[in-house]
């Protein structure tokens, strides 16, 4: 019994210290574990995948890097640069690009300039007068950026444009980086399946004067200077914006009280002249200079006339007339058409005007047409397209704005829209196969302004004529044909409108449908009514002010593209112009 007690005592002597030691170690590790939970290490988040292995979550790092790239892109655009490309839009010369990157992989010539592709740099460089003016980047990192990320950093764009052809359907977010430079984010159009599309490419475009030696615009003290378009718009009142969207006719040969009101109080964006406004060259110059001097808007006036040649001409002074377009179509020489356009533009410029409501791109497919007839180049889509585009380019070469008309085609009508509303019962497919061809070609070649016709197209819109139809102006012209320039209505005082609609309500519907400028050719009271109707529509929420801003952005851009100004002009040299016209006609019509 004693031997067992001794053995148990020895066992306790050895066991108790071991238990105490184990308790100490256990307490130590418990304290350490608790401290670790309270103070986690500052490292990337750890998650476990299905196989049980630990991986690092890099999603936050990726989002952060994309946000930084968006910020960098916006920031660099103010310096007229894009990420990872060493050139400056509006500054770098072709020889510098050639020295840095060598010969390009492909060159394409467009009316907007020359574009050279560099596949290894994922970039295309555009030039005007050998100076870089468009830097397009297709960088794979940029292509990871989504619409939401752009708008999160850049806010709402200054404008949204759309472009669609057989291969792409794109939206273009336009941000004004400087007074002359825009940053464009080009993405697929949003869909229900993809409400947050990713970037296809970016474009940094700088407006460069058409002629390097072009005279610098002489601005009035109250004009815009070097402000960006968005800055100009932000300082405009509602009345100023509505005024810019009106192009009005005046009644006499002098600047009477009504004309003073139009440009002094209502700040209309421009004036259209008819034959009854013009008597002699000296009188025209006096009237034009008075209007320019009386313009109290910060934006210069558009001053336009229908100078088509043939039976539709406005300018006085014994100018030698051109043959009608039908005759020019029979000659069918693109060089002749270009030179005719050049002289039409020169005529207008000599008289101080800056906008021509020409060329006519209607295909005269209906021989009984009472309004187009010999104003058309013919009944063949190819001839009308080819000669119409060359006439347009000729007019543009004189720094005069062109207007292609009468969209979507007035050639197959049997009613004169000056008197009543014509109906063209054609489907979109049929229009694309004929009427739309010249317009699409001209748009692709740099059309400035598109005039929409007062034609009812029941298969597109059963209720509204083209000038009041979203289907015609927004769905077909903007989205189908990818047109991003200014849309103007035909004269809203024509019978096609006044015989069927209230002119004020019709103008409101026109702006809602997508027009930028309402043409009001006759009667001061019509102008007043339309302005009042538009103002009421904005105030009651029928038209948003953002909708007006979209049009104003296009109008200001157009005026800037052509350096329109209110500088006075001197007397035209009629003899010199007539000599040039006679020489041209003798060369091509003999």
DRENFILUM-849624 format. One record per residue: residue in three letters; x, y, z of N, C-alpha, C in turn. Coordinates in steps of 0.2 Angstrom, whole numbers, plus 2048, in hexadecimal, padded with zeros to 3 digits. Layout:
alaXYZXYZXYZ
...
# end
This chain:
unk8047FA800800800800804806800
unk80A80680480E80C80481280D7FE
unk8148077FA8178077F481380B7EE
unk80C80A7EE80880D7EA8078147EB
unk8078167F180681D7F380C8217F1
unk81281E7F28198217EF8198227E8
unk81781D7E481781E7DD8128237DA
unk80C8247DE8078297DC80A8307DD
unk80E8317E38118377E48168397DF
unk81A8347DD81F8367D881C8387D1
unk8168357D08128367C981083E7C9
unk80D8407CF80A8467D081084C7CF
unk81684A7D281B84F7D281D8507CB
unk81D84B7C681F84C7BF81984F7BB
unk81384D7BD80D84F7B980B8567BA
unk80B8597C08088607C180C8657BD
unk8138657BD81786A7B981586A7B2
unk8148637AF8128637A880B8667A7
unk8068657AB8008687AB8008707AB
unk8048737B080587A7B080887D7AA
unk80D8797A781187B7A180C87B79B
unk80887679B8038767957FE87C796
unk7FC87D79C7F788379D7FA88A79B
unk80188B79C80489179A805891793
unk80688C79080788C78880088D785
unk7FB88A7887F488B7857F2893786
unk7F389678C7F189D78D7F58A1788
unk7FC8A07878008A47827FD8A477B
unk7FB89E7797F989E7727F28A1771
unk7EE8A07777E78A37767E78AB776
unk7EC8AE77A7ED8B577A7F08B7773
unk7F48B37707F78B57697F28B5764
unk7ED8B07647E88AF75F7E38B5760
unk7E18B67667DD8BC7677DF8C2764
unk7E68C47657E98CA7637E98CA75B
unk7EA8C47587EA8C47517E48C574E
unk7DE8C37517D78C474E7D68CC74F
unk7D88CF7547D68D67557DB8DA750
unk7E08D874E7E58DC74A7E78D8744
unk7E28D873F7E48D47397EA8D7735
unk7EE8D37317F38D672D7F08DA728
unk7F48DF7267F28E47207F58E171A
unk7F18DC7177F38D97107ED8D870C
unk7ED8D67067E88D47027E38CF705
unk7DC8D07047D78CC7067D88C5704
unk7D88C07097D88B97077D28B6707
unk7D08B27027CA8AE7017CC8A76FF
unk7C88A27007C989B6FF7C58996F9
unk7C88966F47C48946EE7C188D6F0
unk7BD88A6EB7BA8846ED7BF87E6EF
unk7C587E6EC7CA8796ED7CD87A6F4
unk7CC87F6F87CE8806FE7D58846FE
unk7D88866F97DE88A6F87DC8916F9
unk7E18946FC7E089C6FE7E389F6F7
unk7DF8A56F57E18A96F07E08B06F1
unk7E48B46EE7E38BC6EF7DE8BF6EB
unk7D98C36ED7D48C66EA7D68CC6E7
unk7D88CD6E07DB8D36DD7D58D76D9
unk7CF8D66DA7CA8D96D77CA8E16D9
unk7CB8E26DF7CB8E96E27D18ED6DF
unk7D78E96DE7DD8EC6DB7DB8EE6D4
unk7D88E96D07D68EB6C97D18F16C8
unk7CC8F16CD7C88F76CC7CB8FD6CE
unk7D08FD6D37D49036D47D89056CE
unk7DB9006CB7DF9026C57DB9056BF
unk7D59026BE7D19056B97CF90C6BB
unk7CD90D6C17CB9146C37D19196C2
unk7D79176C37DC91B6C27DD91D6BB
unk7DC9176B77DD9186AF7D891D6AD
unk7D291D6AF7CC9216AD7CE9296AF
unk7D09296B57D39306B87D89336B3
unk7DD92E6B27E39306AE7E19326A7
unk7DC92F6A47DA93069D7D793769D
unk7D29396A27CF93F6A27D49456A3
unk7D99436A87DE9486AA7E294A6A4
unk7E59456A07E994669B7E6949695
unk7DF9486947DC94B68F7DC95368F
unk7DC9556957DD95D6967E395F693
unk7E895B6937EF95C6907EF95A689
unk7E99586867E995567F7ED94F67E
unk7ED94B6837F19446827EC93F684
unk7EF9396837EB9336857F092E688
unk7EE92968D7F39256907F792168B
unk7FE92068D80291C68980491E682
unk80292468080392667980792D67A
unk80D92E67781193467980F93A675
unk80A93A67180894066C80394466F
unk80394B66D7FE95066F7FA95266A
unk7F395166B7EE9526667EE95A664
unk7EE95C65E7EE96365C7F596665C
unk7FB96265E80196565E80796165B
unk80795A65C80C95665980B955652
unk81195664E81195564781294E644
unk81094D63E81094663B81794463B
unk81C94863A82394663A826943640
unk82394664682594464D82293D64E
unk81C93C64C81993564D81D930649
unk81E93264382292D63E82992C641
unk82C93164483392F64783292B64D
unk82D92C65182C928657829921656
unk82492065282191A65182291764A
unk82691A64582791863F82191863A
unk82191463581C914630816910632
unk81091363180A91063380890A62F
unk8049066328018FF62F7FC901629
unk7F890662A7F39076257F190F626
unk7F09126207EE91961F7E791961C
unk7E291D61F7DC91E61B7DB92661B
unk7D89286157D692F6147CF930615
unk7CD9356197C693761A7C593E619
unk7BF9406197BE9486197C094B61F
unk7C19476247C394B62B7CA94B62B
unk7CE9476277D59476277D8940625
unk7DE9406277E29396257E393562C
unk7E192F62C7E292B6327E7925630
unk7EC9246357F191F6347F191B63A
unk7F19146397F090F63E7F790C640
unk7F790B6477FD9086497FB90264E
unk7FB8FC64B7F88F664E7FC8F4655
unk8038F56548078F365A8068F8660
unk8048FE65F8029036647FB903666
unk7F78FF6637F08FF6647ED906663
unk7EF90965E7ED91165D7EC912656
unk7E89176547E791A64E7E892264F
unk7EC92564B7ED92C64B7EA930645
unk7E69356477E39396417E7940641
unk7E794263A7EB9496397E694E635
unk7E89546377E595A6337EB95E631
unk7EC95F62B7F29636297F996162C
unk7FA95A62C80095762F801958636
unk7FB95A63A7FB95B6417F7955644
unk7F99526497F594D64D7EE95164F
unk7E994E64D7E29516507DE94C653
unk7DF9466527DB9416557DF93B657
unk7DF93965E7E39346607DE92E663
unk7DE92965F7D99236617DD91D664
unk7DB91C66A7DF91666E7DA91066F
unk7DD90A66D7D990466E7DD900673
unk7E09036787E490067D7E08FB681
unk7E28F56827DE8EF6857DC8F168C
unk7E08F56907DE8F76967D88FC696
unk7D99016917D39056917CC90168F
unk7CD8FC68C7C78F868A7C48F468F
unk7C78F46957C58F169B7C08F669F
unk7C08FC69D7BC9016A17B590169E
unk7B19026A37A99016A27A69086A2
unk7A090969F79C90F69F79C9126A6
unk79A90E6AB7999106B279F9146B4
unk7A59116B37AB9136B57AD91A6B2
unk7AB91B6AC7AC9216A87A89276AB
unk7A19256AC79D92A6AF79E92C6B6
unk7A19276BA7A29286C17A892D6C2
unk7AD92D6BD7B29316BE7B19386BA
unk7AE9376B47AD93D6AF7A79416B0
unk7A293D6B479B9406B479793F6AE
unk7929436AD78E9426A77929456A1
unk79294269B79694569579294C693
unk79695068F79495668C78F954687
unk79094F68478B94D67E78C94567D
unk78794267B78793B67978593A672
unk78993766E78893666778792E666
unk78492D66078392665E786925657
unk78991F65678B91D64F78A91564E
unk78791464878590D64778690C640
unk78990663E7899046377888FC637
unk78A8F96327898F263278D8ED637
unk7928F063A7968EC63E7968EF646
unk7948F56477948F864E78E8FC64F
unk78C8FC65678790065878A90465E
unk78C90A65E79090D66378D913666
unk78F91466C78D91B66F79491E671
unk79492567079A92967179992E676
unk79D92D67C79C9326817A1938680
unk79F93E67F7A394467D7A4948684
unk7AB9496857AD94D68B7B1953688
unk7AF9596897B395F6877B996068B
unk7BF95E6897C595E68D7C896668D
unk7C89696877CA9706867C6973681
unk7C79796807C397D67B7C397A674
unk7C89766737C897366C7C996C66C
unk7C99696727CA9626727C595E676
unk7C39586737BE9546767C194D677
unk7BF94A67D7C194367E7BA93F67D
unk7BB93A6797B59366777B792F679
unk7B292C67D7B292567F7AD92267B
unk7AF91D6777AB9196727AA912675
unk7A39116767A190A67979B907675
unk79A9016757948FE67378E901676
unk78890267278290567577F90067B
unk77D90368077A8FF6867748FB683
unk7748F568676E8F168576C8EE68C
unk7668EA68B7648E76927698E2694
unk76C8DE68F7708D96907778DC693
unk7798E269077F8E569377E8EC694
unk77B8EE69A77A8F569C7808F969E
unk7868F569E78C8F96A07928F769C
unk7918F96957968F669079D8F9692
unk7A28F668F7A98F868F7AC8FC689
unk7B18FF68A7B49046857B690067F
unk7B59026797B89006737BE903672
unk7BE90A6727C490E6717C3915674
unk7C89196747C79216767CA925670
unk7C792B66F7CA92F66A7CB93666D
unk7D093966C7D294066F7D2944668
unk7CD9486677CC94C6617CD953662
unk7D295765E7D395E65F7D1961658
unk7CD9666597CA96A6537D096F651
unk7D296E64B7D89726487D4976642
unk7D697C6417D498063C7D497D635
unk7CF97E6317CF97B62A7D597D626
unk7D79846277DC9866237E1989628
unk7E89876277ED98962C7ED99162C
unk7EC9946277ED99C6267E699F627
unk7E199B6297DB99F62A7DB9A462F
unk7D79AA62D7D79B06317D49AE638
unk7D79B063D7D59AF6447CE9B3645
unk7CA9AF6487C39B26497C49B964D
unk7C19BE64B7C09C464F7BA9C4653
unk7BB9C365A7B59C265E7B39C9661
unk7AD9C96637AA9CF6667AC9CE66E
unk7AC9D36727AE9D36797AA9CE67D
unk7A49CD67B7A09C867F7A09C167C
unk7A49C06777A49B96747A89B4678
unk7A89AE6767AA9A867B7B29A867C
unk7B69AA6787BD9A96797BF9A2679
unk7C39A067E7C599967E7C1994682
unk7BB9966847B79926887B598B685
unk7B59866897B29806867AB980684
unk7A897C6807A197C67E79D97C684
unk79F97768979A97668F79A97C693
unk7A09806937A098669779B98B694
unk79C98C68E79799168A79098F68C
unk78E98868B78798668C785988693
unk78A98769878898769F78698F6A1
unk78899369D78799A69E78199D69A
unk77E99969677999B69277299A696
unk76E99F69576799F69776399A693
unk75D99969675899569275699868C
unk75599F68C7539A36867599A3681
unk75F9A36837659A367F76599C67B
unk76499767E76499067B75F98F676
unk75999167875399167375499566D
unk75799B66E7599A066875D99C664
unk76399966676899666276599165E
unk75F98E66075C98865C75798B657
unk75799165675299465175699864B
unk75599664575899A63F75299D63C
unk7529A463C74C9A863A74D9AC634
unk7479AD6307479B162B7459B862D
unk7479BD6297459C462A7419C7624
unk73E9CC6257399CE62073B9D361B
unk7409D761C7429DC6177499DC615
unk74B9E26137529E26107579E6615
unk7549E861A7589EC61F7569E8626
unk75A9EA62B7599E86327549EC635
unk74E9E96357489ED6387489EB63F
unk7429EE6427419EC6497419E564B
unk73D9E164773C9DA6487439D6648
unk7479D864374E9D56427529D7648
unk7529DD64A7559DF6507539DA656
unk74D9D965774A9D565D74D9CE65C
unk74D9CB65674F9C46557569C3658
unk75B9C86567629C76577649CA65E
unk7609CF6607619D366675E9D066C
unk7589CE66C7549CC6727549C4672
unk7529C166C7519BA66C7579B666B
unk75D9B96687639B66677629B0663
unk75F9B165D75E9AB6587659A9656
unk7669A365476C9A065276E9A264B
unk7699A464776B9A66407659A963D
unk7679AB6367629AE6327629AB62B
unk75C9A962875C9A76227599AD61D
unk75D9AE61775B9B36137579B060D
unk7539B460A74F9B26047519B75FF
unk74E9B65F97509BB5F374D9C25F5
unk7479C25F87449C95FA7489CD5FF
unk74D9C96027519CD6077579D0604
unk7589CF5FD75E9D15FA75D9D55F4
unk7609DB5F375E9DF5ED7659E05E9
unk76A9E35EC7709E45E97769E15EE
unk77C9E05EB7829DE5EF7839E35F5
unk7839E95F47849EE5F977F9EE5FF
unk7799ED5FD7739EC6027749E6606
unk7769E06027779DA60677C9DB60B
unk7829DE6097889DE60E7869E3614
unk7829E86127809EC61877B9E961D
unk7779E561A7729E161E7769DC622
unk77A9D861F77E9D36237829D6628
unk7869DB62778A9DF62C7869E1631
unk7809E463077C9E76357799E163A
unk7779DB6377759D663B77B9D363F
unk7819D363D7879D06407889D5646
unk7889DC6457899E164A7849E164F
unk77E9DF64D7789DF6527779D9656
unk77B9D465577B9CE65877E9CE65F
unk7799CE66477C9CF66B77D9C866F
unk77C9C366B77E9BC66E7859BB66E
unk7879B767378E9B56737919B066E
unk78C9AE66A78D9A966478C9AD65E
unk7909AC65978F9AF6527899AC64E
unk7879B06497819AE6467829AA640
unk77E9A563F77E9A163977A9A6634
unk77D9A762E7799AB6297799A7622
unk7739A56217729A061B76D9A1616
unk76E99E61076999F60B769999606
unk7649986027639925FE7679945F7
unk76E9935F77719945F177398D5EE
unk76E98B5EA76F9845E77729845E0
unk77198A5DD77298A5D676C9885D2
unk76C9895CC7659885C876098D5CA
unk75A98B5CB75498F5CC7549915D3
unk75898E5D87589905DF75E9945E1
unk75E99A5E076499F5E27619A55E5
unk7659A85E97639AE5ED7679B45EC
unk76D9B35EB7719B95EB7709BE5E5
unk7719C45E676F9C95E07769CB5DD
unk7769D05D977C9D35D677E9D15CF
unk7799CD5CC77B9CB5C57809C55C5
unk7809C15CA7849BB5CA7829B65C4
unk7879B35C17869AF5BB7839A85BF
unk77D9A65BD77A9A05C077D99A5BD
unk77D9955C277F98E5C077998A5BD
unk77A9855B97759815B777297D5BC
unk76C97B5BC7689775C176C9715C2
unk76B96E5C876F9675CA76D9625C5
unk7679625C276695D5BD76B95D5B7
unk76D9635B57719645AF7789615B2
unk77A9635B87819615BB7819595BB
unk77B9565BD77B94F5BD77C94C5B6
unk77994F5B177A94D5AA78294D5A8
unk7859525AA78C9535A979094D5AD
unk78E94C5B37909465B77989465B8
unk79A94C5BA7A294D5BB7A394F5C2
unk7A694B5C77A794D5CE7AB9535CE
unk7B09545CA7B495A5CB7B09605C9
unk7AC9605C47A79655C37A39675C9
unk7A09625CC79B9635D179F9665D7
unk7A59645D87A99675DE7AB96E5DC
unk7AC9705D67AE9775D57A897B5D5
unk7A29795D379C97C5D479A97E5DB
unk79B9795DF79B97A5E679F97F5E9
unk7A697F5E77AB9845E97A898B5E7
unk7A598C5E17A39935E079D9955E3
unk7989905E47929915E87959945EF
unk7999905F279C9925F979F9995F9
unk7A399A5F37A69A15F37A19A65F2
unk79C9A55EE7979AB5EE7949AD5F5
unk7929A85F97909A95FF7959AD604
unk79B9AA6037A09AD6087A19B4606
unk7A19B65FF7A29BD5FD79D9C2600
unk7979BF6017919C36037919C360B
unk7959C060E7959BF6157919BA619
unk78F9B561478B9B061778F9AA619
unk78D9A561D7919A061F78D99961F
unk78799961C78399361C77F992616
unk78098C61277D98B60C77898560D
unk77198760B76C98160C76D97D605
unk77297A6047749765FE77A971600
unk77B96B5FD7779695F77719655F8
unk76D9655F37679615F276995A5F1
unk7679555F576994E5F57639495F3
unk75D94D5F17579495F07589455E9
unk75693F5E975693B5E275093D5DF
unk75093F5D974A9415D574693B5D2
unk7449365D67419305D473A9315D1
unk7379365D37309375D173093D5CC
unk72F93C5C572F9415C072A9465C1
unk7249455C571F9495C672094E5CD
unk72694D5D07289515D67279585D4
unk72395C5D87229635D77279685DA
unk72B9655DF72F96A5E37379685E2
unk7399625E07409615DF7429625D8
unk74095D5D374195E5CC74895F5CB
unk74A9645C77519655C57569685CA
unk7539685D075896A5D675C9645D8
unk75995E5D575D9575D77629565D2
unk7679525D376C9505CF76A94B5CA
unk7649485CC7619435C775E93D5CB
unk75C9385C77589325CA75C92C5CC
unk76392D5CC7689285CD76B9295D4
unk76B9245D976E9255DF7759265DF
unk7799235DB7809245DA78292B5D8
unk77F92D5D37809345D077F9395D5
unk7799395D877793E5DD77C93E5E3
unk77E9385E57839375EB78993A5E9
unk78C9385E379393A5E17939425E0
unk78E9445DC78F94B5DB78D9505E1
unk78894D5E57869515EB78B9525F0
unk78F94C5F179494D5F679A9515F3
unk79B9515ED7A19565EA79E95D5EB
unk79895E5E97969655EA7969675F1
unk7949635F67959645FD79C9665FF
unk7A19625FC7A89635FE7AA96A5FB
unk7A896B5F57AA9725F27A89785F6
unk7A19785F979F97D5FD7A397D603
unk7A49786067A897860D7AF97A60C
unk7B29796067B997C6057B9983605
unk7B49876057B498E6067B299060D
unk7B298C6117B098D6197A998F619
unk7A598C61579E98D61679A987618
unk79698761C79298161F78D97F61A
unk78D978619788975614782972618
unk77D97261477696E617774969611
unk77496361377295E60E76A95D60F
unk76695D60A75F95D60B75C959605
unk75695760675195860B75095160E
unk75394F61475394861774C946619
unk74A94061874E93B61574D93A60D
unk74B93F60A74A93F603743941600
unk7449475FC73D94A5FA73C9495F3
unk7409445F073F9435E973993F5E6
unk73693B5EB7319375E872A9395EB
unk7299405EA7239435ED71F9465E7
unk7189475E871494A5E37119505E6
unk7139525EC7109585EF71695D5F1
unk7159635F071A9685F27199695F9
unk71E9685FD71D96960571D970607
unk71E97560271D97C60371597D604
unk71197960170A97A601706975605
unk70996E60670596960A70A96460B
unk70895F60F70C95A61270C95460D
unk71295260A71394D60671494660A
unk71194160771293A60A716936606
unk71B93260971F92D60571E927609
unk71B92260671991C60971E917608
unk72591860A72A91360972C911610
unk72F90A61073290761673990A617
unk73C90961D74390A61E747907619
unk7469006187498FC6137498FF60C
unk74490260A74390560374790C603
unk74790F60874A916609752915608
unk75490F60C75B90E60C75E90C605
unk75990960175B9065FA75C90C5F5
unk7599125F77599185F275A91E5F6
unk7559215F97559285FB75B929600
unk75C92560576192660A768926608
unk76A9236027709225FF7759285FF
unk77292D5FC7769335FB777937602
unk77293660777393960D778935611
unk77892F61177D92B61578492C612
unk78592D60C78C92E60978E93560B
unk78A93A60B78C94160D78D941614
unk78993E61878B93D62079293A621
unk79393561D79A93261E79F93661C
unk79E93B6187A393F6157A3946618
unk7A094761E7A094D62279B952621
unk79595062078F95562078F959626
unk78D96062578D96462B78696562E
unk78196662A77A96662C776962627
unk77195F62A76C95B62776595F627
unk76296062275B96362275695E621
unk75195D62674C95862674695B622
unk74395761E73D95961A73695861E
unk73195C61C72B95B61E72795661A
unk72995061B72694A61772394561C
unk71D94261B71A93D62071C93761D
unk72093262172292C61F71E927623
unk71892562271492162671791A628
unk71B91762571E91162772491262C
unk72691862D72B91A63272791D638
unk72292263671F92663B718928638
unk71292563B70C92663870992D639
unk70C93063E70993664070C93D63E
unk71393C63F71794263F71B943638
unk71C94863572094962F728949632
unk72C94862D73394762F73694C634
unk73495363373695863873495863F
unk72F95364072C95264772D94B649
unk73194764673194064773793D64A
unk73693A65073C93765373F93164F
unk73A92E64C73C92864874192A642
unk73F93063F74393263974A93563C
unk74993A64074F93E64275493A647
unk75193764C75593465175792D64F
unk75292964D75392264C757920645
unk75492464075892363975E927639
unk75D92E63976393263876893263D
unk76793264376C93164876F92A649
unk76A92564A76C91F64C76E91A646
unk76A91A64176B91663B771919637
unk77191F63677692263277C925636
unk77C92563C78192764078392F640
unk77E93363E77F93A63D77F93D644
unk78594164578694564C78694C64B
unk78494F64578495664477E959645
unk77D96064377796464477196163F
unk76B96164276595F63E76196663E
unk75F96863875B96E63875496C634
unk74F96F63674896D63374897162C
unk74496F62874297362273E979625
unk73C97E621738984624732982627
unk73198362E72B98163172598562F
unk72698B62B72098F62971D98C622
unk72098762071D98461A71698061B
unk71298061670C97D61670B976619
unk71097261871196B61A71096B622
unk71297062571197162D70B97562E
unk70B97B62C70598062E6FE97E62C
unk6FE9796276F79776256F597162A
unk6F996E62D6F79686316F9969639
unk6FD96E63B70096E642700975644
unk70097664B70197C64E70997D64E
unk70B98364B71298364A717983650
unk71498665671798565C71897E65F
unk71297A65F71297366171796F65C
unk71697165671A96D65172296E653
unk72497465472B97565672D97165C
unk72997166172A96E66772B966666
unk72796366272795C66072E95B65C
unk72F96065873695F65473C95F658
unk73C96365D74296366274295C666
unk73C95A66873C95466C73E94E667
unk73C94E66173E94965C74594965A
unk74994F65B75094E65A753954656
unk74F95965475295F650756963654
unk75B96665175F96B65575D972653
unk75B97464D75A97B64B75397B648
unk74E97F64A748980647749986642
unk74798463B74898963674198D635
unk74199363773A99763673B99D631
unk73A99B62B73B99F6257389A6625
unk7319A662772D9AC6267299AE62C
unk7289B462D7249B76327279B7639
unk7289BD63B72B9BE6427279BB648
unk7209BB64771C9B964C71C9B164D
unk71E9AE64771F9A76487259A564C
unk72A9A964B7309A864F72E9A9657
unk72B9AE6587299B065F7259AA662
unk7209A765E71C9A266172099C662
unk72599A65D72999465E72D995664
unk73099A66573599B66B73199B671
unk72B99E67272699D678724996679
unk72399267472098B674726987677
unk72C98867473298467773398667E
unk73398C68073598E68773098B68C
unk72998B68A72498868E72598068F
unk72797D68972897668972E97468E
unk73397868E73997769373697869A
unk73397D69B73197F6A272C97A6A5
unk7289776A17239726A372696B6A3
unk72C96A6A172F9646A172E95F69B
unk72B96269672A95E69073095D68C
unk73596268C73C96268974096368F
unk74695F69074B960695750965692
unk75396969775896E69575E96A692
unk75F96469576596069276495E68B
unk75D95D68975C95C68275E96267E
unk75C96868075F96E67D76696F67C
unk76A96D68277196D68277496967D
unk77196367B77495F67677496266F
unk76E96666E76E96A668773970668
unk77397366D77897966E77F97766D
unk78197167078796F66F78996E667
unk78496B66478696A65D786970659
unk78297565B78297B65778897F658
unk78A97F65F79198366079698065D
unk79797965D79C97565979C977652
unk79697764F796979648799980646
unk79798564A79998C64A7A198C64B
unk7A398864F7AA9886517AE98464B
unk7AB97F6497AF97B6437B098063D
unk7AC98563C7AD9896367AF990638
unk7B199163F7B49976417AF99D63F
unk7A899C6407A39A163E7A49A7643
unk7A49AD6407A59B36447A09B8641
unk7A09BE64579C9C46447A09C9641
unk7A59C863E7AA9CD63B7A69D0635
unk7A79D66347A49D962E7A79D7627
unk7A49D86227A69D661B7A69DC617
unk7AA9DC6117AA9E160C7A69DF606
unk7A69E36017A29E25FB7A59DC5F7
unk7A09D85F47A39D25F07A59D45EA
unk7AA9D05E77AD9D15E07A99CD5DB
unk7A39D05D979F9CD5D47A29CB5CE
unk7A69CF5CB7A99CE5C57AE9C85C5
unk7B29C85CB7B79C25CB7B39BB5CC
unk7AD9BB5D07AA9B55D17A79B35CA
unk7A49B85C67A19B65C07A69B35BB
unk7AC9B65BB7B19B45B77B39AD5B8
unk7B39AB5BF7B49A45C17AF99F5BF
unk7A89A25BF7A399D5BE7A399C5B6
unk7A39A25B27A39A15AB7A999C5A9
unk7AF99D5AB7B49995AA7B39915AB
unk7B09905B17AE9895B37A99865AE
unk7A498A5AD79E9885A87A19865A1
unk7A598B59F7A898A5987AC984598
unk7B098259D7B497C59D7B097559D
unk7AA9755A07A796F5A17A096E59D
unk79E97459A79797459779897558F
unk79E97558D79F97658679E970582
# end
